[in-house]
Amino acid sequence: MLRFVLKRILIALPTLLIVSILVFGLQKLLPGDPVLALAGEERDPETLARLRELYRLNDPIWMQYLHWLGDVLKGDLGMSLRTNQPVLVLIAEKLPVTLQLATMSMIFAMVIGIPAGILAATRKNSWIDWICNVVALSGLSIPNFWLGIMLILLVSVNLGWLPASGYESFFVDPVRSLQTMLMPSFVLGTALAATLMRHTRSAMLGVLSSDYIRTARAKGLPGRVVVLGHAFRNAVLPVITLSALLFGELIGGAVLTEQIFTIPGFGKLTVDAVFNRDYAVVQGIVLCIAAGFLVMNLIADILYAVFNPRLRTEL
Amino acid sequence: MSVAAEGLAPRARSRAWGKFRRSPAALVGLAIVGFFGLLALAAPLLPIADPLATSWTAIRQAPSAAHWLGTDELGRDILSRMVWGARASLAAGVVSVAIALATGVPIGLLAGYFGGFTDMAISRFTDALLAMPFLITAIALAAFLGPSLMNAMIAIGLSAMPIFIRLTRGQVMAVKKEDYIEGARAIGLGHVAIMTRYVLPNIVPPLIVQATLTVATSIIAEASLSFLGLGQQAPAPSWGSMLNVAKNFLSQAPWMALWPGLAIFFVVMGFNILGDGLRDALDPREH
């Protein structure tokens, strides 16, 4: 098992290295002289030369990359041009907000998506299956930012039930925190619920047609025991690992959701950084998210192997 | 081989078409996509108002006989902006996927066909690209390239590329083991000829399915980027940028937010249903 884990880590490391090269390469996409972008209104040749020296822009590009990578490994992701704070501090401040949103969305998606998938699979080709499929297809097709706007219009503007925007830390005021996060996590969780439902359904259909399920039914076990005790336990594993892999989609969707509900999280930080042309922050965010995604991937792989020993030798 | 290529393929194709035609859902998807496609193509010919013409006497008017879908904050006709916006959305979907196919398929072909070190290097590169979430990558790229519809399409296309690299690679690895590839090699054909004449035509069906489904995600991505101000720039209409403005007038003019969202929803649903239908028709496992 230890060898398996080490092997997965050894595969993940070069991937992370390539991510770092790509993220570093992003800044080279900027049109024009990066020093002029950094200097803003400043056009004094001496200042420009000093900036060029400071950012090592006279060095060959691979030297620039190695310096940058060295800084990143020391935990230095650069400084925000706007707030003059270290990028890492900015990210660490916003992360808990987005994690709360992501966790609530994931819980919502699992609570809706998995039971719906089981129900649809056990009643294949019935009207329940049909409704579940149509709802899932709609969930996948609806742009989540539009769903957010419509919910604000209905629930906040017309009915006045929930606040349209704002954020409160769960540890300061839990009730208010849940109130403000309810709509955003519903919005963000919709597409995920749809994806989970579809995967649960197909995983369950695969398991339900297998021999051991027929045996379980043949020996007279009640339907519920067969479905939940035997079939679901075997179908749930790919669904759980899929959930880990949906993390990236969740963070991407959070950008828009936070924008609509003015939640001061990771997504808001990204959009603000993009519009302030605060490139170090954009780079830092992409790097952190990619690293987070690789870690989630690793955990998913390991979980899979823990629960399914057959895979350990194959991978 | 020529018997296999010319004799069996049309039969497989007509069988797929027969299956597709008998699926009501797939036809509904095709109809939705066709409707929006015609609307986008015919935009200059339709008897609708100029999508950019402002009118200070007709600001934020609810739907009426004069303006079927109402007017926006500058008094522009929303119906006309919706029709012209369909061009931006569909162009974004199709062009992005074309970029993703044009870059992803050749790279995947190389990885799957040659294997070994080429495959390993390309696979690690693809893993790295897949580790960066689609929308975040598109936003970052659009930010670094500068906001415009064309740059949004490039950003979305490049973000979707790894999906096609991985799909192509997997398909090529399966096809590579077939006897006819062995035969082509035995008669002395070069790598390029084998890849383009024998491998590529045999991996087209799954690519069509994935391309259709990716058009759907690309349209949502374009709307998202335009909504954030990183796509189509004012005053040119796009459904995403219309929603961006509409969210400021929710209580005064809710119709401004209703139509573009519904349009995105239906067109994306159309592509999703079409993709599912194509998968059922083209997937050999279903036969």
Interface residues (C-beta under 8 A of the other chain):
Chain A: P14 T15 L16 I18 V19 L22 L26 Q27 L29 L30 P31 L137 S138 L140 S141 I142 P143 F145 W146 I149 M150 I152 L153 V157 G248 E249 I251 G252 G253 V255 L256 Q259 I260 T270 V271 V274 F275 R277 Y279 V282 Q283 I285 V286 I289 A290 A291 F293 L294 N297
Chain B: R124 F125 D127 A128 L129 A131 M132 P133 F134 L135 I136 T137 I139 A140 L141 A142 A143 F144 L145 G146 A216 I220 A223 S224 F227 L228 G229 L230 L243 A246 K247 L250 S251 P254 A257 L258 P260 G261 I264 F265 F266 V268 M269 N272 I273 D276
